[in-house]
Amino acid sequence: MDYESFLGSLKYHLKKKGYGGQALVCRHTGIQRSYLSRIMKKGRKAGIKTQQKIARFFGFSLEDFVEIGRRIALGENPEESVDLFENMTEKHLMQRLTDAVRKEMRMARLLNRTQLLYENIVENSRQMIVRFDENMNVSFVNRAFEQMTGLDQANLILSNWKSLVHKKYHEDLLRRMNKLGDAGGSFSMEMDGKLSTGWLYLTVTLFPEHIGGNDKMQWVGFDITEEVVIRRKLEERERDLNAIYNGSPDMMASVDSRTGLVIKCNKTLCMKLGYEYEEIVKEPFSNFFHKSSLEEVNKLFQVFLKTGEIIDRELTLRKKNGDPLLALLNVTAIRNNDEKLIAGNYVLNDLTERNNLLDKLRFIQHGVEMSYVPTLWIGSQANIVYVNKAVCNLLGYAKKELETMYVWDINPLITKKDWPEKWVWFETEESVVFEGQYRTKDGKIISVEFQVSNLKYPDGRRYNVVFVKNRA
């Protein structure tokens, strides 16, 4: 039906009533005065039920009431328009009345079926539904709410809304309800149930003055306990991963594969380079490499975009104070659900300690190698593992020759058969000094003094370290 025609008819009839017409309509129809005022100012559109109430008050069906408004809009005399209905033939009037009654009956049956269907849906819904009266006391609960709380409807009806939720939520709920005010509206929030052991996702709806009948508020709740449990486990896992990530002895950073900017980094990287977290994140990762490595870093970034990985590349980082820091770089790809490369997980191992250790080992190795004391390492099978230059000079063999030979090849007093017993004896004695002989490459026998000790490794390996003194 034409709403503008309804509005025109309403204004006409209210004008006929004169002063106090609106108050009279409100008193006899139960329509709120403020609601009718907003309808007249076009700030609010009247619903079908409201239109029907108003039309009946003035003695018309809604169809006839709108017809008067339509005729007014066409410039016809409203008085004559009303007379049209009064001067109709009895047969015509009866037909109009019969049609109106039938229409009302059809609408009533349809509304009744709709109401029954709605009540059935609400009652059997898996969602928890609670309605509250104007005093904010429970006026209706559905079966799902009874099952969730373990209480029957009789124990819940007329309970105040505050008794249904924990006290810790009262202030927040009140604040948000007051914010909606008389205009009504909805908001949602998560909360753990007071009358149940689970978690709820609750949608609170406050009805405006003219909607909801005698009810002022409605709650619709979903049981999200399983979701909350999963979310908490994921949060715990994320916390654990972050603890591992930040506690790692390796420097780590996630770098955007498109921009090369740092997405996040761990505390170790900040500490090693001397930067704050905020000074690294959202900056190009290349900014933190020493100028001596920049060219290679740029090349490696292009390689990573093609292959999705970088393995064991030594590069030099730059600390905040400008000092270099040698590191071993490994990068793995981070991809989205479509397997598209979106970032790289950069892992850098500080090589400072390793290099210091290597320097010490090189110093010791140089000292042993250049020592005037002939020195050998002997394995468990009597194999010669290592000899220094002094041994080569003493026996006349090249280093490579000696490191393929066995003890009995240079010691005429020890046989292959004797070796197992000797090996056990050396282990028992830990460190022992005794006289013996060596055979040189040209077959000459020389008298020597051996000092033998055990070199043991944590994995169980053992070697005899032999220092030789030429008695000649």
Backbone torsions as a table, in degrees:
resi	resn	phi	psi	omega
1	MET	NA	155.7	-176.4
2	ASP	-77.5	110.3	-176.5
3	TYR	-67.0	-35.8	178.7
4	GLU	-63.2	-35.6	177.1
5	SER	-66.7	-40.2	176.5
6	PHE	-59.7	-45.7	-177.2
7	LEU	-64.7	-39.9	178.1
8	GLY	-63.4	-40.6	178.6
9	SER	-66.1	-39.6	-179.7
10	LEU	-62.9	-47.4	-179.8
11	LYS	-61.1	-39.5	179.7
12	TYR	-62.9	-48.1	-177.1
13	HIS	-70.1	-34.6	176.4
14	LEU	-66.3	-37.3	177.8
15	LYS	-63.3	-38.4	178.3
16	LYS	-65.2	-33.7	-179.5
17	LYS	-70.8	-26.8	178.9
18	GLY	82.3	-161.9	-177.5
19	TYR	-59.4	133.1	179.6
20	GLY	87.2	8.0	-179.2
21	GLY	-63.7	-43.7	-179.8
22	GLN	-63.1	-42.8	179.5
23	ALA	-61.7	-38.8	179.9
24	LEU	-64.2	-43.8	179.1
25	VAL	-61.7	-45.6	-178.3
26	CYS	-63.3	-40.9	-178.0
27	ARG	-64.2	-38.7	-175.7
28	HIS	-89.8	-15.9	-178.2
29	THR	-108.7	-14.5	-178.2
30	GLY	79.8	10.1	179.3
31	ILE	-81.5	137.2	-180.0
32	GLN	-63.4	140.4	-178.7
33	ARG	-61.7	-41.8	-178.8
34	SER	-66.2	-33.8	179.9
35	TYR	-67.1	-45.5	-179.7
36	LEU	-64.7	-37.1	179.1
37	SER	-63.3	-41.3	178.6
38	ARG	-67.8	-33.7	176.7
39	ILE	-63.1	-42.9	-178.1
40	MET	-66.7	-32.1	-179.1
41	LYS	-90.8	6.6	-179.7
42	LYS	62.8	20.9	175.7
43	GLY	-83.7	-12.0	-178.8
44	ARG	-148.2	139.4	178.3
45	LYS	-95.9	130.4	-179.5
46	ALA	-72.5	138.7	175.2
47	GLY	-76.6	169.5	-178.0
48	ILE	-57.9	-44.1	-178.7
49	LYS	-62.7	-41.5	178.2
50	THR	-64.0	-42.4	178.0
51	GLN	-59.5	-43.5	-179.8
52	GLN	-63.4	-42.0	178.5
53	LYS	-59.4	-45.3	-178.3
54	ILE	-65.3	-44.4	-179.4
55	ALA	-61.2	-42.8	-179.7
56	ARG	-64.5	-37.4	178.6
57	PHE	-58.5	-39.4	-179.2
58	PHE	-86.4	3.3	173.7
59	GLY	88.0	23.3	-179.7
60	PHE	-128.6	158.0	165.4
61	SER	-75.1	161.7	-179.3
62	LEU	-61.3	-36.6	-179.3
63	GLU	-63.2	-45.0	-179.6
64	ASP	-69.9	-37.1	179.5
65	PHE	-61.3	-43.4	178.6
66	VAL	-68.3	-36.7	179.5
67	GLU	-59.6	-38.6	177.2
68	ILE	-62.3	-43.8	178.9
69	GLY	-63.1	-36.8	179.1
70	ARG	-64.6	-42.5	179.9
71	ARG	-66.1	-36.0	176.6
72	ILE	-62.0	-43.9	-180.0
73	ALA	-62.1	-27.8	179.7
74	LEU	-84.2	-1.5	177.0
75	GLY	91.3	8.8	179.3
76	GLU	-79.7	158.6	178.9
77	ASN	-73.4	119.6	-179.4
78	PRO	-56.8	-36.2	-179.4
79	GLU	-62.2	-42.7	178.4
80	GLU	-67.8	-33.6	178.1
81	SER	-63.4	-39.3	177.8
82	VAL	-68.1	-41.8	179.6
83	ASP	-60.4	-29.6	178.6
84	LEU	-53.0	-44.7	-179.3
85	PHE	-68.3	-37.4	-176.2
86	GLU	-71.8	-29.6	-176.2
87	ASN	-95.5	6.5	177.5
88	MET	-66.4	153.6	176.4
89	THR	-66.6	156.6	-179.4
90	GLU	-59.0	-41.1	-178.7
91	LYS	-62.6	-43.9	-179.7
92	HIS	-65.0	-42.8	178.8
93	LEU	-63.4	-41.1	179.0
94	MET	-63.1	-40.4	-179.9
95	GLN	-64.2	-44.5	178.8
96	ARG	-62.2	-40.9	-180.0
97	LEU	-66.1	-43.7	179.1
98	THR	-60.7	-45.4	179.7
99	ASP	-62.0	-41.0	-179.4
100	ALA	-65.4	-41.6	179.9
101	VAL	-64.3	-44.7	179.9
102	ARG	-61.3	-41.9	179.8
103	LYS	-62.9	-43.7	178.5
104	GLU	-62.2	-39.3	-179.8
105	MET	-67.2	-42.1	178.2
106	ARG	-62.2	-44.5	179.0
107	MET	-62.2	-39.9	179.5
108	ALA	-63.2	-45.1	178.9
109	ARG	-63.5	-41.9	179.5
110	LEU	-64.0	-44.2	178.1
111	LEU	-63.0	-38.2	179.7
112	ASN	-64.9	-45.8	178.5
113	ARG	-63.7	-41.6	178.9
114	THR	-62.6	-41.6	179.2
115	GLN	-63.3	-43.6	178.8
116	LEU	-63.7	-43.1	179.1
117	LEU	-62.4	-44.6	-179.6
118	TYR	-61.6	-45.6	-179.7
119	GLU	-61.9	-39.1	179.0
120	ASN	-65.1	-43.1	179.8
121	ILE	-63.4	-45.6	-178.9
122	VAL	-63.8	-45.7	-176.7
123	GLU	-64.4	-38.2	-175.1
124	ASN	-101.2	8.4	179.3
125	SER	-63.6	146.3	175.4
126	ARG	-76.9	-13.8	175.9
127	GLN	-82.6	144.8	175.4
128	MET	-76.9	124.9	-179.5
129	ILE	-126.9	126.6	178.7
130	VAL	-133.5	136.4	175.6
131	ARG	-119.2	150.7	-175.6
132	PHE	-127.5	144.2	179.7
133	ASP	-80.8	-173.0	-175.7
134	GLU	-65.5	-17.6	176.0
135	ASN	-93.0	6.9	-179.4
136	MET	64.0	32.2	173.3
137	ASN	-104.7	151.6	-176.2
138	VAL	-62.6	126.9	175.8
139	SER	-111.4	-18.5	179.9
140	PHE	-158.8	139.3	169.2
141	VAL	-134.7	144.2	178.4
142	ASN	-94.2	178.4	-174.0
143	ARG	-63.0	-37.5	-178.6
144	ALA	-60.4	-38.4	179.5
145	PHE	-68.1	-39.4	177.4
146	GLU	-61.3	-43.9	-179.5
147	GLN	-66.4	-37.0	-177.4
148	MET	-69.8	-37.7	-176.3
149	THR	-94.1	-19.6	-176.3
150	GLY	78.0	8.8	179.4
151	LEU	-110.4	147.3	178.3
152	ASP	-87.7	168.9	-174.8
153	GLN	-57.9	-37.8	-177.0
154	ALA	-61.0	-34.4	-179.7
155	ASN	-80.6	-14.9	-176.1
156	LEU	-99.8	-32.8	-177.8
157	ILE	-58.4	136.7	-179.5
158	LEU	73.2	5.2	173.1
159	SER	-71.8	141.2	177.8
160	ASN	-74.5	149.0	-176.0
161	TRP	-57.6	-30.6	-177.5
162	LYS	-65.2	-26.3	-178.8
163	SER	-75.5	-10.2	-176.5
164	LEU	-94.3	-13.4	-177.6
165	VAL	-129.9	157.5	178.9
166	HIS	-62.4	149.1	-178.3
167	LYS	-58.9	-30.6	-176.8
168	LYS	-64.6	-16.6	179.2
169	TYR	-97.6	-9.9	-174.2
170	HIS	-57.3	-49.8	-174.6
171	GLU	-62.3	-45.0	-178.7
172	ASP	-65.1	-42.8	178.8
173	LEU	-62.6	-45.8	179.6
174	LEU	-61.2	-44.2	-179.0
175	ARG	-60.6	-43.0	-177.0
176	ARG	-74.3	-32.8	176.9
177	MET	-69.8	-41.3	178.6
178	ASN	-64.1	-32.2	179.2
179	LYS	-65.7	-34.4	178.4
180	LEU	-71.4	-38.7	176.7
181	GLY	62.5	-155.6	-176.9
182	ASP	-68.9	-21.1	-179.0
183	ALA	-69.5	-19.5	179.4
184	GLY	77.2	-176.3	-178.4
185	GLY	139.9	-173.2	-176.3
186	SER	-136.8	157.7	169.8
187	PHE	-153.5	161.7	-177.4
188	SER	-130.2	153.5	177.7
189	MET	-160.7	158.1	176.0
190	GLU	-96.3	144.6	176.1
191	MET	-157.7	151.6	173.2
192	ASP	-85.2	136.3	-173.0
193	GLY	-69.9	141.6	176.2
194	LYS	-83.6	-38.5	-178.0
195	LEU	-94.5	2.2	177.1
196	SER	-141.2	167.8	-177.1
197	THR	-91.2	-4.2	-175.0
198	GLY	-94.5	-173.1	177.0
199	TRP	-110.3	145.7	-178.5
200	LEU	-121.9	144.3	165.1
201	TYR	-103.9	106.6	-169.6
202	LEU	-104.9	128.0	172.6
203	THR	-107.4	119.1	-178.0
204	VAL	-102.4	126.4	178.6
205	THR	-120.4	124.8	173.1
206	LEU	-102.2	126.7	-178.2
207	PHE	-82.9	140.2	172.2
208	PRO	-63.6	172.0	-174.5
209	GLU	-55.5	-41.4	-171.4
210	HIS	-94.9	2.9	-178.2
211	ILE	-122.5	145.9	175.6
212	GLY	100.0	-1.4	178.7
213	GLY	64.3	-126.5	-179.6
214	ASN	-85.4	-7.1	-178.2
215	ASP	-91.7	144.9	-177.9
216	LYS	-106.4	-28.1	-173.2
217	MET	-147.8	153.8	176.9
218	GLN	-138.3	139.9	172.8
219	TRP	-114.4	134.9	172.0
220	VAL	-125.0	121.1	-175.5
221	GLY	-122.3	142.7	174.0
222	PHE	-111.7	140.5	174.9
223	ASP	-79.5	111.8	-178.8
224	ILE	-115.7	25.8	-178.0
225	THR	-56.3	-47.6	-178.1
226	GLU	-62.2	-41.9	179.5
227	GLU	-63.1	-42.8	-179.4
228	VAL	-65.2	-41.2	179.1
229	VAL	-61.3	-45.8	179.3
230	ILE	-63.1	-43.7	-179.3
231	ARG	-62.2	-40.8	179.8
232	ARG	-66.8	-38.3	176.8
233	LYS	-63.5	-40.7	178.2
234	LEU	-65.1	-39.1	178.6
235	GLU	-65.6	-40.3	177.7
236	GLU	-64.0	-42.0	179.6
237	ARG	-64.4	-39.9	179.0
238	GLU	-64.4	-40.0	177.7
239	ARG	-62.9	-42.3	179.1
240	ASP	-62.9	-43.7	-179.6
241	LEU	-64.8	-38.9	178.1
242	ASN	-65.4	-36.5	178.0
243	ALA	-64.8	-42.4	178.0
244	ILE	-66.4	-42.7	-177.8
245	TYR	-61.4	-49.0	-177.9
246	ASN	-76.5	-24.3	-179.3
247	GLY	-90.3	-2.4	-178.8
248	SER	-64.7	140.0	176.3
249	PRO	-71.5	-16.2	177.9
250	ASP	-86.0	149.8	174.1
251	MET	-80.2	132.5	-177.0
252	MET	-132.6	145.3	175.7
253	ALA	-154.1	144.8	172.3
254	SER	-103.7	126.8	-173.0
255	VAL	-122.8	129.4	178.2
256	ASP	-61.3	124.2	-176.6
257	SER	-72.4	-18.1	-179.3
258	ARG	-88.0	-42.7	-174.8
259	THR	-103.6	-20.7	-175.9
260	GLY	78.0	9.7	179.8
261	LEU	-86.3	148.8	179.0
262	VAL	-74.8	124.9	178.0
263	ILE	-85.8	-45.2	175.3
264	LYS	-158.7	164.2	177.7
265	CYS	-149.1	165.7	179.8
266	ASN	-95.7	171.6	-176.2
267	LYS	-65.4	-30.5	-178.1
268	THR	-62.4	-41.9	178.6
269	LEU	-62.6	-44.0	178.6
270	CYS	-60.3	-44.8	-176.0
271	MET	-67.5	-44.6	-176.9
272	LYS	-65.3	-37.9	-177.2
273	LEU	-91.1	-15.2	177.6
274	GLY	84.2	19.0	179.6
275	TYR	-104.2	158.3	167.1
276	GLU	-80.3	157.6	-179.3
277	TYR	-55.8	-43.8	-177.3
278	GLU	-66.6	-21.2	179.5
279	GLU	-81.0	-15.1	-178.4
280	ILE	-101.2	-46.4	-176.8
281	VAL	-63.7	140.0	-179.9
282	LYS	72.7	9.4	175.2
283	GLU	-104.9	152.6	175.5
284	PRO	-59.9	130.5	-176.7
285	PHE	-65.6	-26.9	179.2
286	SER	-62.8	-21.2	179.1
287	ASN	-63.3	-18.7	-173.7
288	PHE	-102.7	13.9	175.0
289	PHE	-106.2	147.7	178.9
290	HIS	-67.2	150.0	-176.8
291	LYS	-59.2	-26.0	179.5
292	SER	-68.7	-18.5	-178.1
293	SER	-111.0	-2.0	-172.8
294	LEU	-60.4	-44.1	-178.6
295	GLU	-61.0	-44.6	180.0
296	GLU	-68.1	-36.8	178.1
297	VAL	-59.3	-45.5	179.8
298	ASN	-63.5	-38.9	177.6
299	LYS	-66.0	-43.0	-179.5
300	LEU	-65.1	-34.9	178.8
301	PHE	-62.8	-40.1	177.6
302	GLN	-68.0	-37.0	176.4
303	VAL	-63.1	-42.7	-179.9
304	PHE	-61.6	-41.3	179.7
305	LEU	-60.4	-28.6	-179.4
306	LYS	-88.5	-41.1	-172.8
307	THR	-101.3	-23.9	-178.9
308	GLY	81.6	11.5	178.2
309	GLU	-160.2	155.8	170.6
310	ILE	-135.8	132.9	-173.9
311	ILE	-124.3	124.3	170.0
312	ASP	46.1	65.3	175.9
313	ARG	-115.0	125.8	180.0
314	GLU	-83.2	123.4	179.8
315	LEU	-135.9	162.9	-179.3
316	THR	-110.3	120.2	175.0
317	LEU	-83.8	165.0	177.4
318	ARG	-119.0	120.9	177.6
319	LYS	-74.2	165.8	-179.8
320	LYS	-59.4	-32.9	179.8
321	ASN	-84.3	4.1	177.1
322	GLY	95.2	-12.2	-179.1
323	ASP	-67.8	145.6	176.9
324	PRO	-79.4	152.7	176.2
325	LEU	-139.6	109.9	-179.2
326	LEU	-74.4	132.5	-176.9
327	ALA	-143.0	154.2	176.5
328	LEU	-101.0	120.1	-173.9
329	LEU	-100.5	132.3	169.0
330	ASN	-132.3	137.0	-178.5
331	VAL	-131.4	133.4	173.9
332	THR	-120.9	155.8	-173.9
333	ALA	-83.8	144.1	169.9
334	ILE	-112.7	121.1	-175.7
335	ARG	-121.2	155.1	176.6
336	ASN	-87.0	-173.8	-177.5
337	ASN	-62.8	-22.6	178.7
338	ASP	-91.9	12.0	-179.7
339	GLU	64.5	21.3	177.4
340	LYS	-85.9	133.2	179.9
341	LEU	-68.1	121.4	-178.3
342	ILE	-118.2	-22.6	-178.3
343	ALA	-163.4	168.7	175.4
344	GLY	-122.8	141.2	175.8
345	ASN	-97.2	105.4	-175.4
346	TYR	-92.0	126.9	177.4
347	VAL	-122.6	122.3	-177.9
348	LEU	-121.3	124.4	179.5
349	ASN	-100.5	123.4	179.7
350	ASP	-65.6	119.6	-177.0
351	LEU	-94.2	6.6	-177.1
352	THR	-58.7	-50.7	-178.3
353	GLU	-65.2	-41.0	179.3
354	ARG	-62.2	-43.3	-179.2
355	ASN	-67.4	-37.6	176.0
356	ASN	-62.1	-41.1	178.7
357	LEU	-65.7	-42.2	178.6
358	LEU	-63.0	-38.9	177.5
359	ASP	-61.3	-42.4	178.5
360	LYS	-64.5	-42.6	-180.0
361	LEU	-64.1	-39.3	178.8
362	ARG	-64.2	-39.0	178.8
363	PHE	-63.6	-45.9	-179.9
364	ILE	-65.1	-43.7	-179.6
365	GLN	-60.0	-42.0	179.2
366	HIS	-63.3	-42.1	-179.2
367	GLY	-62.5	-44.2	179.6
368	VAL	-67.1	-43.7	-176.8
369	GLU	-62.3	-40.4	-175.7
370	MET	-92.7	1.7	-178.7
371	SER	-65.2	148.2	175.6
372	TYR	-77.7	-12.7	-179.1
373	VAL	-87.3	117.7	177.1
374	PRO	-58.9	128.3	-174.7
375	THR	-134.2	134.7	-179.8
376	LEU	-131.8	152.3	167.4
377	TRP	-112.9	129.0	-178.9
378	ILE	-117.0	131.8	179.6
379	GLY	-86.2	177.5	-175.0
380	SER	-65.8	-22.6	-180.0
381	GLN	-97.9	17.7	-179.1
382	ALA	72.2	13.0	178.2
383	ASN	-77.3	140.2	179.9
384	ILE	-85.0	113.6	-175.0
385	VAL	-87.7	-39.6	-176.4
386	TYR	-151.5	144.3	171.3
387	VAL	-139.0	147.2	175.2
388	ASN	-94.1	-179.8	-175.7
389	LYS	-63.0	-32.3	-177.9
390	ALA	-63.9	-34.6	177.4
391	VAL	-66.9	-43.8	179.2
392	CYS	-60.1	-43.1	179.9
393	ASN	-65.7	-35.7	-178.3
394	LEU	-70.7	-41.3	-172.6
395	LEU	-101.8	-14.2	176.9
396	GLY	84.3	9.7	178.3
397	TYR	-97.9	157.2	170.4
398	ALA	-79.4	155.8	-178.5
399	LYS	-55.7	-45.3	-177.8
400	LYS	-64.7	-33.3	178.8
401	GLU	-66.1	-49.0	-176.7
402	LEU	-63.4	-35.1	-176.2
403	GLU	-78.2	6.1	171.4
404	THR	-112.9	2.3	-174.1
405	MET	-103.7	176.0	179.4
406	TYR	-119.6	165.9	-176.4
407	VAL	-55.3	-44.2	-176.3
408	TRP	-68.9	-11.8	176.6
409	ASP	-75.7	-22.4	-178.4
410	ILE	-121.4	-10.9	-179.5
411	ASN	-117.5	106.2	-176.2
412	PRO	-70.5	-11.9	-177.0
413	LEU	-93.3	-7.8	179.7
414	ILE	-118.3	126.7	179.3
415	THR	-105.1	167.1	178.7
416	LYS	-62.1	-34.9	-179.4
417	LYS	-69.6	-34.3	-178.2
418	ASP	-75.9	-21.3	-167.5
419	TRP	-58.2	-46.9	-178.5
420	PRO	-53.7	-39.9	179.7
421	GLU	-67.8	-39.8	179.0
422	LYS	-64.4	-41.3	-178.6
423	TRP	-60.1	-42.0	178.7
424	VAL	-67.3	-39.5	-179.0
425	TRP	-64.7	-42.2	179.1
426	PHE	-60.6	-38.6	-180.0
427	GLU	-68.4	-38.5	-178.9
428	THR	-66.7	-40.9	-175.6
429	GLU	-79.0	-17.7	-178.9
430	GLU	67.4	-61.0	177.2
431	SER	-142.3	127.4	-174.7
432	VAL	-142.8	147.3	177.4
433	VAL	-121.3	130.9	179.6
434	PHE	-156.0	160.7	-179.8
435	GLU	-87.8	153.3	179.3
436	GLY	-165.3	-164.7	-178.7
437	GLN	-135.5	153.5	171.1
438	TYR	-126.8	149.2	175.2
439	ARG	-108.8	123.1	-180.0
440	THR	-77.1	174.1	-177.4
441	LYS	-63.1	-32.1	-179.5
442	ASP	-88.6	8.9	173.7
443	GLY	92.0	0.9	-178.6
444	LYS	-75.3	137.1	177.8
445	ILE	-96.4	127.1	178.2
446	ILE	-122.9	146.9	178.6
447	SER	-85.7	133.4	-179.2
448	VAL	-137.1	166.7	173.6
449	GLU	-120.1	127.3	-179.2
450	PHE	-101.1	137.6	166.3
451	GLN	-118.5	110.7	-173.1
452	VAL	-112.6	129.9	175.3
453	SER	-131.8	167.9	-177.9
454	ASN	-103.2	132.4	172.6
455	LEU	-109.3	112.2	-175.4
456	LYS	-112.0	139.5	177.6
457	TYR	-106.1	155.1	-179.2
458	PRO	-59.3	-27.9	-178.7
459	ASP	-82.8	5.1	175.5
460	GLY	102.6	-11.8	178.8
461	ARG	-67.3	146.9	179.0
462	ARG	-141.5	140.7	176.5
463	TYR	-130.4	150.5	169.0
464	ASN	-90.6	125.0	174.2
465	VAL	-99.9	120.6	-172.5
466	VAL	-115.7	120.3	172.3
467	PHE	-102.4	132.9	-172.6
468	VAL	-116.4	134.3	174.7
469	LYS	-117.0	122.3	-179.4
470	ASN	-77.9	112.8	-176.0
471	ARG	-76.5	-17.0	179.4
472	ALA	-71.6	NA	NA
